[in-house]
Amino acid sequence: MASISGGLPSPPPSLSTCAASGQQQHTAPPFVSARLFASSLSSSSLFLSHHGSNNNNNNGSNNNNNYGDSWSDDNNGIPNTSFCLLLSFSLFPNNLFSLASKPGEVVAWEVKGGKWSPVYADSSKDELFADNALRLLSSGVLDLGKILGSSWLWCRELAVRLMLPEGYPASVSSDYLEYSLWRAVQGVASQINGVLTTQALLYAVGLGKGAIPTAAAVNWVLKDGLGYLSKIFLSKYGRHFDVHPKGWRLFADLLENAAYGLELLTPAYPQFFVLIGAAAGAGRSAAALIQAATRSCFFAGFAAQRNFAEVIAKGEAQGMVSKSIGIMLGIALANHIGASGPLAAASFGVVTAVHMFCNLKSYQSIQLRTLNPYRGSLVFSEYLLSGEVPPVKEVNDEEPLFSGSSFLKVVPVQHAQSQVLSAEAKEAAAQIESRLQLGCKLSDVVSKKEDVLALFDLFEKEGYILTEQKGKYCVVLKEDYSPQDMLKSLFQVSYLYWLERNAGIDSRSASTDCKPGGKMQLSYDYVQREFNHVKNDSQAAGWITDGLIARPLPCRVRVVKPLLV
């Protein structure tokens, strides 16, 4: 049975030595030739029996790779691409070699999820073009196979995005999947018990026997069940919560209060109980997910001795005490209010104001020690301007709750006049964050062969490629990049901005900037000398420099090395 995996599949075979792996691989058949050959064998039972991809077992994981829209067959030991290549060499050698040179030379593979797209260099012009030519392998062979293969690939990628952490399986430990599967089963059992006990409670409060309690239980569970969908779809934004946990936590608190407000309206509109309850349930479920995700970020920062479980356990205990006190006060207030709608609304408004004020004050006290794009660019910009790494508290007080919302800072402006951070560093951090684009598509940011070869050469030993386009700092991430590579690219971007503002060096073409004395070459040389120094100074100041906490776009690239020679 095919296993679902969020890891990147093995690349399509390539004659070239790939820079990301350093291993020799075999040549994939030219896509035009493969299509011609596949069309000619569309009625062949031999071809149909082998129209699938092999079972690629890597480090104990079973990854079914489906390039383009072809079938995926676990029992097939021969890739359809290699099979087509073998027969095409035997039967159609002239067509193969005559058509091979038409698309141009492959300089890189663009990777997005499980889809691989080649980037060609036009042999007659100094231009690059991208083409999702991998789909040609299956077009015209089996319409049903194309539809089913495409649907399966889409469903698999959707399930991975919604249910598994970004970067799975490399981003989690080996026991994560087994734990999650067992938790999923117990969750089903728990909800079954919840339905049964809800019905029993409705019986107990006097709704009578027969269909009435059953219908009421169904409505109640439907109200909560529709709310659970918000958790499922919101989970794919989990990386955003890591980047801006304070802002998202405040948003979750507002969402939770809005849901409470909707539930407060149900007595006035009982005929819309399920509709209003479902909307409120969706809001509360989404708020609960965000609160749980951001709470983990905060607790991880609190655990100074890596005592995560202890910090979480004590936090839960504190929450239970607060909830118990709140329930008692709420019962007393509800008895005093009775059925008065205006009094209930006024009380709700006062309690909500107190709730939001306390939340804001609690977030002001949190000092995040990880580096996201804003905090990282502020630290690096101040380092470039003064040679000093700013303290954790100073940077946290300056950071806005959301990207680009300078008026939504955690600490009011009159209390955030930093004696360490310069105005130039603050302006630089805001500009860099707005202009930074992580995970760009190579073919979108570079259009000339000369430029891409210069960039490949300069960043050959790095996990990223950096260039400027239309005022944006575009970071193309290689297939084997790490969070440390993203942090290094941010430091280089900070120095590029410093050169632009303080040395008056503007960006030109990528090939010119990569030459000795060019802007990109100067920044790269500086980063090679200073990156370890700024990392060590930042660690001494209390920052965690394991990598950059960010959510890059899903595009990756694998460089083909022979073109660099």
C-alpha positions in Angstrom: 0.0 0.0 0.0 1.3 3.4 -0.9 2.4 5.6 2.0 1.8 9.3 2.1 5.0 11.3 2.6 5.6 15.0 2.5 9.3 14.6 1.7 10.6 15.4 -1.7 10.7 12.5 -4.1 13.8 11.5 -5.9 14.4 13.7 -8.9 13.7 12.6 -12.5 16.8 10.8 -13.8 19.4 13.2 -15.2 22.6 12.7 -17.1 24.3 15.5 -15.2 25.8 15.5 -11.8 23.3 17.3 -9.6 24.8 19.9 -7.3 22.5 19.0 -4.5 23.4 15.3 -4.3 26.8 15.0 -5.9 25.8 11.6 -7.3 25.8 10.4 -11.0 22.4 9.6 -12.4 21.1 8.3 -15.7 19.7 10.5 -18.4 16.0 11.0 -18.6 14.5 10.6 -22.1 14.0 13.9 -23.9 10.4 14.8 -23.3 9.4 15.3 -26.9 10.9 11.9 -27.8 9.2 10.2 -24.9 5.9 11.7 -25.9 6.3 10.5 -29.5 7.3 7.1 -28.4 4.5 6.8 -25.8 1.9 7.8 -28.3 3.1 5.1 -30.7 2.8 2.5 -28.0 -0.6 3.7 -26.6 -2.2 0.4 -27.5 0.7 -1.8 -26.4 -0.1 -4.1 -23.5 3.6 -4.2 -22.6 3.7 -0.4 -22.2 0.4 -0.3 -20.2 1.7 -2.9 -17.8 4.7 -0.8 -17.0 3.0 2.6 -16.9 4.0 3.4 -13.3 6.7 4.6 -11.0 9.0 2.5 -8.9 8.9 2.1 -5.2 11.6 4.2 -3.9 12.7 3.1 -0.4 14.9 5.6 1.3 15.9 5.3 4.9 13.1 3.0 5.7 10.4 5.2 4.3 8.1 4.1 1.5 7.7 7.0 -0.9 5.6 6.6 -4.0 6.8 9.2 -6.5 4.4 10.2 -9.3 6.1 12.5 -11.7 3.7 14.5 -13.9 0.3 12.8 -14.0 1.4 9.1 -14.5 0.2 6.1 -12.6 1.9 5.0 -9.3 2.4 1.3 -8.9 4.2 -0.1 -5.8 4.8 -3.5 -7.4 6.5 -2.2 -10.5 10.3 -2.3 -10.2 11.1 -0.4 -13.4 10.4 3.3 -13.8 8.3 4.1 -16.8 10.9 6.8 -17.9 13.7 4.3 -17.9 11.5 1.8 -19.7 10.6 4.3 -22.4 14.3 5.2 -22.7 15.4 1.7 -23.3 12.8 0.9 -26.0 13.2 4.3 -27.6 17.0 3.7 -28.0 16.2 0.3 -29.5 13.4 1.3 -31.9 13.7 5.0 -32.6 17.4 6.1 -32.3 17.1 8.7 -35.1 14.1 10.4 -33.7 15.5 10.4 -30.2 18.7 12.2 -31.1 17.1 14.6 -33.6 14.6 15.8 -31.1 16.8 15.8 -28.0 18.4 19.1 -28.8 15.2 21.0 -29.4 14.2 21.9 -25.9 17.6 23.2 -25.0 19.9 22.2 -22.1 18.4 21.6 -18.6 20.2 23.9 -16.1 18.1 23.2 -13.1 15.0 21.4 -11.7 12.3 23.5 -10.0 10.6 21.5 -7.2 7.2 22.3 -5.8 5.7 19.5 -3.6 6.0 16.3 -5.6 6.2 18.1 -9.0 9.4 18.6 -10.9 9.7 21.1 -13.7 12.9 21.5 -15.9 14.5 24.9 -16.5 16.1 25.0 -20.0 18.8 27.2 -21.4 18.0 28.1 -25.0 21.0 27.0 -27.0 20.4 29.8 -29.6 19.7 32.6 -27.3 20.8 33.9 -23.9 17.5 33.0 -22.3 16.0 30.7 -19.8 12.5 29.2 -20.0 10.6 26.8 -17.7 8.3 24.1 -18.9 6.3 21.5 -17.0 7.4 19.1 -19.6 7.2 16.1 -17.3 3.5 15.9 -18.0 4.3 14.9 -21.6 5.3 11.5 -20.5 1.7 10.5 -19.8 -0.3 12.7 -22.2 -1.9 10.9 -25.0 -1.4 7.4 -23.4 -4.2 6.8 -21.0 -6.8 9.5 -20.3 -8.2 7.6 -17.4 -4.7 7.2 -16.0 -4.0 10.9 -16.4 -7.2 11.8 -14.5 -6.8 9.3 -11.7 -3.0 10.0 -11.4 -3.6 13.7 -11.2 -6.4 13.3 -8.7 -4.4 11.0 -6.5 -1.4 13.3 -6.5 -3.5 16.4 -5.7 -5.3 14.5 -2.8 -2.0 13.3 -1.4 -0.4 16.7 -1.5 -3.5 18.3 0.1 -3.5 15.6 2.9 0.2 16.2 3.5 -0.2 20.0 3.7 -3.2 19.8 6.0 -2.3 17.0 8.3 1.5 16.9 8.5 4.1 19.6 9.5 5.8 21.5 6.7 8.8 19.6 5.6 7.6 16.2 6.8 9.3 13.8 7.4 12.6 15.7 7.8 11.0 18.3 10.1 9.9 15.9 12.8 11.3 12.9 14.7 10.8 9.3 13.5 8.2 8.5 16.1 5.9 11.4 15.1 3.8 9.5 12.6 3.0 6.5 14.8 2.1 8.8 17.7 -0.2 10.8 15.4 -2.0 7.7 14.1 -2.7 6.4 17.5 -3.9 9.8 18.7 -6.3 10.0 15.6 -7.9 6.7 16.6 -8.4 7.7 20.2 -9.8 11.0 19.1 -12.5 9.2 17.1 -13.4 7.0 20.2 -13.4 10.1 22.4 -15.9 11.9 20.2 -18.2 8.9 20.0 -18.3 8.9 23.8 -19.0 12.6 23.6 -22.1 12.1 21.5 -23.4 9.4 23.8 -22.8 11.5 26.9 -24.4 14.6 25.4 -27.5 12.7 24.7 -27.5 11.3 28.2 -27.2 14.8 29.6 -30.2 16.0 27.5 -32.2 13.1 28.8 -31.2 14.1 32.4 -32.4 17.7 32.0 -35.9 16.6 31.1 -36.2 16.6 27.4 -38.0 13.3 27.5 -37.5 10.1 25.6 -37.8 9.3 22.0 -36.6 11.3 19.0 -36.3 14.7 20.8 -33.1 14.1 22.7 -31.6 12.4 19.7 -32.4 15.3 17.4 -31.1 17.8 20.0 -27.9 15.8 20.4 -27.4 15.7 16.6 -27.9 19.5 16.4 -25.4 20.0 19.2 -22.8 17.8 17.7 -23.4 19.2 14.3 -22.7 22.7 15.7 -19.4 21.5 17.1 -18.6 19.3 14.2 -18.8 22.1 11.6 -16.5 24.1 13.9 -13.9 21.4 13.7 -13.5 22.0 10.0 -11.9 25.4 10.7 -9.2 23.6 12.7 -8.4 21.3 9.8 -8.0 24.1 7.2 -6.3 26.5 9.5 -3.6 24.0 10.3 -1.9 24.6 7.0 -1.0 28.1 8.3 0.9 26.7 11.3 4.2 28.1 10.2 2.8 31.6 10.3 2.1 31.1 14.0 5.8 30.4 14.5 6.8 33.6 12.7 4.4 36.0 14.5 3.1 34.1 17.6 2.2 37.2 19.6 0.1 38.8 16.9 -1.7 35.5 16.1 -2.4 34.9 19.7 -4.0 38.3 20.1 -6.0 37.6 16.9 -7.1 34.3 18.4 -8.3 36.1 21.6 -10.4 38.5 19.5 -11.8 35.6 17.5 -12.7 33.8 20.7 -14.5 36.8 22.1 -16.4 37.2 18.8 -17.5 33.6 19.0 -18.7 34.2 22.6 -20.7 37.2 21.3 -22.4 35.1 18.7 -23.4 32.4 21.2 -24.8 35.2 23.3 -27.3 35.9 20.5 -28.7 32.3 20.3 -31.5 32.9 22.9 -32.8 35.8 20.7 -32.7 33.7 17.5 -33.4 30.1 18.6 -34.5 29.2 15.0 -30.9 29.8 13.9 -29.3 27.9 16.7 -27.4 25.5 14.4 -26.2 28.3 12.0 -25.1 30.7 14.7 -23.7 27.8 16.8 -21.7 26.5 13.9 -20.2 29.9 13.1 -19.4 30.4 16.8 -18.0 26.9 17.0 -15.8 27.5 14.0 -14.4 30.7 15.5 -13.8 29.0 18.9 -12.1 26.0 17.2 -9.9 28.2 15.1 -9.0 30.3 18.2 -8.2 27.1 20.2 -5.9 25.9 17.5 -4.0 29.2 17.3 -3.8 29.4 21.1 -2.4 25.9 21.4 0.2 26.5 18.7 1.4 29.8 20.0 1.4 28.6 23.6 4.0 26.0 22.6 6.2 28.8 21.2 5.9 30.7 24.4 6.5 27.7 26.7 9.6 26.7 24.6 11.1 30.1 25.3 10.3 29.8 29.0 12.0 26.5 29.4 15.5 27.8 30.3 16.7 24.4 31.4 14.9 22.5 28.6 12.3 21.5 31.0 9.5 21.7 28.5 7.2 19.2 30.1 7.4 20.8 33.5 6.6 24.3 32.1 3.7 22.9 30.1 2.3 20.9 33.0 2.5 23.9 35.3 0.9 26.1 32.7 -2.0 23.7 32.4 -2.4 23.6 36.2 -2.5 27.4 36.3 -5.1 27.4 33.5 -7.3 25.0 35.4 -7.2 27.1 38.5 -8.2 30.2 36.5 -11.0 28.4 34.7 -12.4 27.0 38.0 -12.5 30.5 39.5 -14.0 31.9 36.3 -16.7 29.3 36.2 -17.7 30.1 39.8 -17.8 33.8 39.1 -19.7 33.2 35.8 -22.4 31.2 37.6 -22.8 33.9 40.2 -23.0 36.6 37.5 -25.5 34.6 35.4 -27.8 34.1 38.4 -27.7 37.8 39.1 -28.4 38.8 35.4 -31.1 36.3 34.8 -33.0 36.6 31.5 -32.1 40.3 30.9 -30.6 40.7 27.5 -29.2 44.2 27.8 -27.6 43.5 31.2 -26.0 40.3 29.7 -24.6 42.3 26.8 -23.2 45.0 29.1 -21.6 42.5 31.3 -20.1 40.7 28.3 -18.6 43.9 27.0 -16.9 44.7 30.4 -15.5 41.2 30.8 -14.3 41.2 27.2 -12.4 44.5 27.7 -10.7 43.1 30.8 -9.9 39.9 29.0 -8.2 41.6 26.0 -6.3 44.1 28.3 -4.8 41.2 30.3 -3.9 39.4 27.1 -2.1 42.4 25.7 -0.1 42.9 29.0 0.9 39.2 29.1 2.2 39.4 25.5 4.2 42.5 26.4 6.1 40.5 29.0 7.1 37.7 26.5 10.6 38.0 25.1 11.0 35.7 22.1 14.6 34.7 21.5 14.3 33.1 18.1 14.9 35.1 14.9 12.1 35.7 12.4 12.6 38.0 9.3 11.9 41.2 11.3 13.8 40.4 14.5 16.7 39.0 12.4 17.0 42.0 10.1 16.8 44.4 13.1 19.6 42.5 14.9 21.7 42.4 11.7 21.1 46.0 10.7 22.1 47.3 14.2 25.2 45.1 14.0 26.2 46.6 10.7 25.6 50.1 11.9 27.1 50.0 15.3 29.0 46.7 15.6 26.8 45.7 18.6 24.0 43.1 18.8 20.9 44.6 20.5 19.5 42.8 23.6 16.5 40.5 23.3 14.1 42.8 25.2 14.9 45.9 23.1 14.1 44.1 19.9 11.0 42.4 21.2 9.6 45.8 22.4 10.2 47.3 18.9 8.6 44.4 16.9 5.1 45.0 15.6 2.5 42.4 16.3 2.0 41.7 12.6 4.2 42.2 9.6 3.9 45.7 8.1 1.7 47.0 11.0 4.1 49.4 12.7 1.1 51.0 14.6 0.4 47.6 16.3 3.5 47.3 18.4 3.5 45.2 21.5 4.7 48.1 23.7 3.2 51.6 23.3 5.4 54.0 21.4 6.0 56.3 24.4 7.4 53.4 26.4 9.5 51.9 23.5 12.1 54.6 23.0 15.1 52.4 22.8 18.5 53.7 23.8 20.2 50.9 21.9 18.3 50.6 18.6 19.0 53.4 16.1 16.3 54.9 13.9 18.3 53.7 10.9 18.2 50.1 12.0 14.5 50.2 12.7 13.9 51.7 9.2 16.2 49.1 7.6 14.4 46.2 9.4 11.0 47.4 8.2 12.2 47.8 4.6 14.0 44.5 4.5 11.0 42.6 5.8 8.7 44.1 3.2 11.2 43.5 0.3 12.3 40.0 1.3 10.9 37.0 -0.6 12.0 33.6 0.5 11.5 30.5 -1.7 11.2 32.3 -5.0 10.9 30.3 -8.3 14.1 30.5 -10.2 12.5 31.0 -13.6 10.5 34.0 -12.2 13.5 35.9 -11.0 16.2 35.1 -13.6 15.6 35.1 -17.4 19.0 35.1 -19.0 21.4 32.2 -19.1 24.4 34.4 -18.4 22.8 35.6 -15.2 21.8 32.2 -13.9 25.3 30.8 -14.6 26.9 33.6 -12.7 24.5 33.1 -9.7 25.1 29.3 -9.8 28.8 29.9 -9.7 28.7 32.4 -6.9 26.4 30.4 -4.6 27.7 27.0 -5.6 28.5 26.1 -2.0 25.5 27.7 -0.4 22.0 26.3 0.2 20.4 29.4 -1.4 20.7 31.8 -4.4 20.2 35.5 -3.9 19.4 38.1 -6.5 17.5 41.4 -6.8 14.5 42.0 -9.0 12.2 45.0 -9.2 13.3 46.2 -5.8 12.8 42.8 -4.1 15.4 40.6 -2.5 14.6 37.3 -4.0 16.0 34.2 -2.3 15.8 30.9 -4.3 16.2 28.0 -1.9 18.0 24.8 -3.0 16.4 21.4 -2.5 18.7 20.6 0.5 18.6 24.0 2.2 18.4 24.4 6.0 17.0 27.1 8.3 20.7 28.1 8.8 20.9 28.9 5.1 17.9 31.2 5.4 19.5 33.0 8.3 22.7 33.5 6.3 20.7 34.8 3.3 19.0 37.3 5.6 22.4 38.5 6.8 23.5 39.0 3.2 20.3 40.8 2.4 20.9 43.1 5.3 24.4 43.9 4.0 23.0 44.5 0.5 20.6 47.1 2.0 23.5 48.7 3.9 25.4 49.0 0.6 22.4 50.5 -1.1 21.8 53.1 1.6 25.2 53.9 2.9 27.6 53.2 -0.1 25.2 54.2 -2.9 25.8 50.9 -4.8 22.8 50.1 -6.9 21.9 46.7 -8.3 22.5 46.0 -12.0 22.2 42.7 -13.9 22.9 39.6 -11.9 25.9 38.7 -14.0 27.5 42.1 -13.4 26.7 42.1 -9.7 28.4 38.7 -9.4 31.7 39.8 -10.9 34.6 40.9 -8.6 33.7 44.3 -7.2 30.0 43.8 -8.0 27.4 44.3 -5.3 26.5 40.7 -4.9 30.1 39.6 -4.9 31.0 42.2 -2.2 28.1 41.2 0.0 28.9 37.5 -0.4 32.6 38.0 0.6 31.5 40.0 3.6 29.0 37.3 4.7 31.7 34.7 4.4 34.0 36.7 6.8 31.4 38.0 9.3 28.5 35.5 9.5 30.1 33.4 12.3 31.1 36.5 14.2 27.6 37.9 14.2 26.2 34.5 15.2 28.5 34.2 18.1 27.8 37.7 19.3 24.1 37.1 19.0 24.3 33.9 21.0 26.1 35.8 23.7 23.3 38.4 23.8 20.8 35.6 24.4 19.5 35.0 20.8 18.9 31.5 19.4 20.8 31.4 16.1 20.0 27.8 14.9 18.2 29.2 11.9 15.5 31.6 10.7 11.9 31.1 11.7 10.1 31.9 8.5 7.6 30.5 6.0 9.2 30.4 2.6 7.2 29.8 -0.6 7.2 26.1 -1.6 9.4 26.4 -4.6 12.9 24.7 -4.5 15.6 24.2 -7.1 18.2 21.6 -7.9 21.2 22.9 -9.8 22.7 20.9 -12.7 26.5 21.1 -12.1 28.1 20.5 -15.6 26.9 23.9 -16.8 29.1 25.6 -14.2 32.2 24.3 -15.9 
